[in-house]
Each structure stands twice: as structure tokens, then as C-alpha cells.
Amino acid sequence: MLEEQNNEPKRKYEWLSKWAKMTGERARIDAKVNNTYIVYEKDGKLVKEYPNGDIAPLKKDGDS
């Protein structure tokens, strides 16, 4: 019954969820060290996350 309340999807390979999370954390660390940003999808749109925590939408080529 407790499993039904858990909203996280079950994966066949549990280590995959942990690995994906660690990869994202590593990307944030690398971006901070190199003073760059990371790009990922949030709410169906691509965004840039800067080392200071600011999040900005990624603009397409040709957009101002």
C-alpha cells in the first residue's frame, strides 16, 4: 500500500536513477568551477542554470 503512495516511477535498474542524479550534480559542480552554465529541460522548455542559481530560458537561434 505504501508503494502506491510513492509518486516516483519504478525503474528496472534502481542504480540508474542514482547515476542520473549524480551526473546532474557533477554538471553543476563543473559549471561552478569553470564559471559556465548548464542546460536542461524544465517544464518542457530548455533553460540555462548559472552557478549563482539564476535560471534563464534558452533562446533559439535568431531570437533576440
C-alpha positions in Angstrom: 0.0 0.0 0.0 2.9 2.4 0.7 4.2 1.8 -2.8 1.1 3.2 -4.3 1.6 6.5 -2.4 5.1 6.9 -3.8 4.9 9.0 -7.0 8.4 8.2 -8.2 8.4 5.8 -11.2 9.9 2.4 -10.6 12.9 1.6 -12.8 14.0 -1.8 -13.7 17.5 -0.8 -12.7 17.4 1.3 -9.5 21.0 2.4 -9.8 20.1 4.3 -13.0 18.1 6.9 -11.0 21.0 7.5 -8.6 23.5 7.7 -11.5 21.4 10.3 -13.4 21.1 12.4 -10.2 24.9 12.2 -9.6 25.6 13.2 -13.2 23.4 16.4 -12.8 25.1 17.3 -9.5 28.5 16.8 -11.2 27.5 19.1 -14.1 26.5 21.8 -11.6 29.9 21.5 -9.8 31.8 21.7 -13.1 29.8 24.7 -14.2 30.6 26.5 -10.9 34.3 25.7 -11.2 34.5 26.8 -14.8 32.1 29.8 -14.4 29.8 28.5 -17.1 26.2 27.3 -17.1 24.3 24.0 -17.6 21.4 23.5 -19.9 18.5 21.2 -19.1 14.7 20.8 -19.7 12.3 22.2 -17.2 8.6 22.2 -17.7 9.0 21.2 -21.4 11.4 24.1 -22.2 15.2 24.3 -22.3 16.7 26.6 -19.6 20.2 27.7 -18.6 21.2 27.5 -14.9 24.1 29.7 -13.9 26.5 28.9 -11.0 24.8 31.6 -8.8 21.4 29.8 -9.1 19.8 32.1 -11.7 17.7 30.2 -14.3 17.0 31.8 -17.7 15.2 30.4 -20.7 17.4 29.2 -23.6 16.7 31.3 -26.6 16.6 29.8 -30.1 19.0 30.9 -32.9 17.7 34.1 -34.4 15.6 35.1 -31.4 16.7 38.2 -29.5 
